[in-house]
């Protein structure tokens, strides 16, 4: 079974994260599959909208932690960066349906989606600091802008989770529905968009995003350099090992 299912119908390409036994955590192969699908969707005139969805119990547990532990230094053309840049620059409407935990990139990717529909069980978190890492996907720029600096500091420095209601109040989520309805709602909104004139959608999205696009891409590059450095440092290694050994990390000894 593929870890990312890709399906196209009626002008809508749907990416379904399908590694539920590992809580839809992202492997390099999954980033690659998503990056390739976004590139194809951007180029293919028959695709008007992309939907990213998970399972009713889990959106994504973020990056695969074993993969973090085993990975060498990431280069700018690494699958994760191709995926993140592809999301930020995606020219057509992008919709997410989020149920259950959305951890790390599971939350930060949402800053680049145009519409986000959440199950009432959605729980968002960006625990990069707890893992010895730093913000990515331009979340260090976009979270303070969207949430206000102090709420972003709670989420990014303390790594505190926030639930669907709080996410809707901040403007990260458009609507909250029962988990069994989130994917269907995303699909029906996608079909509404797919029936509209594509050049008008593309132009309107471009105009809404153009004021911050250069800053977003530059922030991603800077975050990527810091993230790569922190990934190799002892705090991160201790955090990853602790997760895999199902214990709390002990940073005091470092
Ligand atoms: N990377 C690798 N494996 C992961 C994972 C991740 N990010 N998240 C979960 N898994 C694995 C677990 O190790 C476990 O594997 P096992 O069955 O072989 O022991 C399996 O998925 C189920 O996870 P579990 O933690 O038992 O599920 P849960 O329902 O109790 O908790 C989460 C779900 C998402 C809250 C929890 O798994 C979690 O916090 N994951 C890590 C999130 C994280 O820090 N991501 C990195 C962000 S940068």
Boltz pocket constraint, residues with backbone or C-beta under 6 A from the ligand:
constraints:
  - pocket:
      binder: B
      contacts: [[A, 20], [A, 21], [A, 22], [A, 23], [A, 25], [A, 60], [A, 61], [A, 62], [A, 63], [A, 64], [A, 65], [A, 66], [A, 101], [A, 103], [A, 104], [A, 105], [A, 127], [A, 128], [A, 131], [A, 243]]
      max_distance: 6.0
